[in-house]
Amino acid sequence: MIHLHDLTLSDIGRWVVYVHGELGKLKGWNQTVVWVVFKCNNEWDRFYDFTGEPCFPEDLEFWK
């Protein structure tokens, strides 16, 4: 589980895993959700240019 109060700007771009195993990159967050880019045509160096999906932080973990 990702804790919103622990996130910092340096976490943007980190790999995360959704509960069903899908890998993505953290794009941003607010008080309730985390936005994750899961699909970007394999252009991960440009992940921020793609739409992030809102996810509940309890459904995500940082990928090791």
C-alpha positions in Angstrom: 0.0 0.0 0.0 1.2 3.5 -0.8 0.7 6.1 1.9 -0.3 9.5 0.5 1.2 11.5 3.3 4.6 9.9 2.6 4.7 10.8 -1.1 7.1 13.5 -2.3 7.9 15.0 -5.7 10.8 12.6 -6.0 8.2 9.7 -6.2 6.9 11.0 -9.5 8.0 8.5 -12.2 8.6 5.6 -9.8 7.3 2.2 -10.9 4.2 1.0 -9.1 2.2 -2.3 -9.2 -1.6 -2.3 -9.2 -3.3 -5.1 -7.2 -4.0 -7.2 -10.4 -0.3 -7.0 -11.3 -0.2 -4.2 -13.9 2.9 -2.2 -13.9 2.8 1.6 -14.3 4.5 4.9 -13.4 3.3 7.3 -10.7 2.2 10.6 -12.2 0.7 12.5 -9.4 -1.8 12.4 -6.5 -4.3 14.4 -4.4 -5.8 13.8 -1.0 -7.6 10.6 -2.1 -6.2 9.1 -5.3 -2.9 8.4 -7.1 -2.7 8.9 -10.9 -0.7 6.1 -12.6 0.2 5.8 -16.3 -0.2 2.2 -17.3 -0.2 2.6 -21.1 2.1 4.9 -23.1 3.0 2.9 -26.2 6.2 1.8 -24.4 7.5 5.4 -24.4 8.2 5.4 -20.7 10.6 8.3 -21.0 7.6 10.3 -22.0 5.1 8.8 -19.5 4.1 12.3 -18.2 2.7 13.2 -21.6 0.1 10.4 -21.3 -3.2 10.2 -19.3 -2.9 8.7 -15.8 -5.6 6.5 -14.3 -6.9 7.4 -10.8 -6.2 4.6 -8.4 -6.8 4.2 -4.7 -3.4 4.1 -2.8 -4.3 1.0 -1.0 -4.4 -0.8 -4.4 -0.8 0.2 -5.2 2.6 -0.8 -4.1 6.0 0.5 -5.2 7.7 -2.0 -7.5 10.9 -3.3 -6.2 
